[in-house]
Each structure stands twice: as C-alpha cells, then as structure tokens.
C-alpha cells in the first residue's frame, strides 16, 4: 500500500460510502480513521498519509494547485511503472 504526501494542503470530502485515512510513513489499517458520507478532512502540506476503502467510496479532493503527489517510496509511483520495465 502506497504512502504519499503533497506540496499543498489537501481537502477531502466523502460524497458516498466510507473512506478511511491514516497518517505516517507506513500503511497501518488499525490506526485509520473512517469517514462516512459527509465526512471531511484536511491533510496539511507534506503530511505523509494513505487511504483505503473496503467497499468503495466517492470522494472529492480539492486544494490549491498544482496538485502533486510525492510517494514515500518512489517505487510505489504508478506513473513510473513503465519506465522501470524498460
């Protein structure tokens, strides 16, 4: 499971379903906070975090751009998968 952060604050609103968030450098399902539909969270710039949903969720993510994802482990970055295979 990938952990990541952003250069800017991230605002997350749960539209439907249940969306779980955790903070830190490594995925830890036991420490995650479950947000139900209507739930809201602010993840400050550079805060390492991860997300998970058991049955799916619709979320709105917004903040000031540009929005950049920085992976704790660069190998988790799916945009680099093709480059690693070459």
C-alpha positions as CSV (number, residue, x, y, z in Angstrom):
1,X,0.0,0.0,0.0
2,X,1.5,3.4,-1.0
3,X,2.0,6.3,1.4
4,X,2.3,9.8,0.0
5,X,2.2,13.5,0.6
6,X,1.6,16.7,-1.3
7,X,3.2,20.1,-1.5
8,X,-0.1,21.8,-0.7
9,X,-3.0,21.2,1.7
10,X,-5.4,18.6,0.6
11,X,-9.1,18.8,1.4
12,X,-11.1,15.6,1.3
13,X,-14.9,15.3,1.4
14,X,-16.7,11.9,1.3
15,X,-19.6,12.1,-1.1
16,X,-20.7,8.4,-0.6
17,X,-19.5,5.3,1.1
18,X,-16.9,5.1,3.8
19,X,-13.4,6.4,3.2
20,X,-10.6,5.7,5.7
21,X,-7.5,7.8,6.2
22,X,-4.3,7.3,8.1
23,X,-1.1,9.2,8.7
24,X,2.5,8.2,8.8
25,X,5.2,6.7,6.7
26,X,3.7,3.1,6.5
27,X,0.2,1.7,6.0
28,X,-1.4,0.8,9.3
29,X,-5.1,-0.2,8.9
30,X,-5.7,-0.3,12.7
31,X,-4.8,3.4,13.1
32,X,-7.0,4.7,10.3
33,X,-10.0,7.0,10.8
34,X,-13.1,6.0,8.9
35,X,-15.1,9.0,7.4
36,X,-18.7,8.3,6.4
37,X,-20.6,10.1,3.7
38,X,-20.5,13.8,4.5
39,X,-17.2,13.4,6.4
40,X,-14.4,15.9,5.8
41,X,-10.6,16.0,6.5
42,X,-7.8,18.4,5.9
43,X,-4.4,17.0,5.3
44,X,-1.7,19.7,5.7
45,X,1.0,20.1,3.1
46,X,3.8,17.5,3.4
47,X,1.8,15.3,5.8
48,X,2.5,11.7,4.9
49,X,-0.8,9.7,4.6
50,X,-2.6,6.9,3.0
51,X,-6.2,6.0,2.2
52,X,-8.3,2.9,1.9
53,X,-11.9,1.8,1.3
54,X,-13.4,-1.6,1.9
55,X,-16.4,-1.3,-0.4
56,X,-15.7,1.7,-2.5
57,X,-16.3,5.4,-1.9
58,X,-16.8,8.6,-3.9
59,X,-14.6,11.4,-2.6
60,X,-13.9,15.0,-3.7
61,X,-10.3,16.1,-3.3
62,X,-9.6,19.8,-3.7
63,X,-7.0,22.4,-2.8
64,X,-4.7,25.0,-4.4
65,X,-2.8,23.8,-7.4
66,X,-0.8,22.5,-8.8
67,X,-1.6,19.2,-7.1
68,X,1.5,16.9,-6.9
69,X,1.7,13.5,-5.3
70,X,5.0,12.7,-3.7
71,X,5.4,9.0,-2.8
72,X,7.3,8.0,0.3
73,X,8.7,5.1,-1.6
74,X,9.3,6.2,-5.2
75,X,8.8,2.6,-6.4
76,X,5.1,2.9,-5.5
77,X,4.6,5.6,-8.1
78,X,2.4,4.0,-10.8
79,X,3.4,6.7,-13.3
80,X,7.0,5.3,-13.1
81,X,5.9,1.6,-13.7
82,X,6.5,1.7,-17.4
83,X,10.0,3.3,-17.0
84,X,11.1,0.6,-14.6
85,X,10.1,-2.2,-17.1
86,X,12.3,-0.7,-19.9
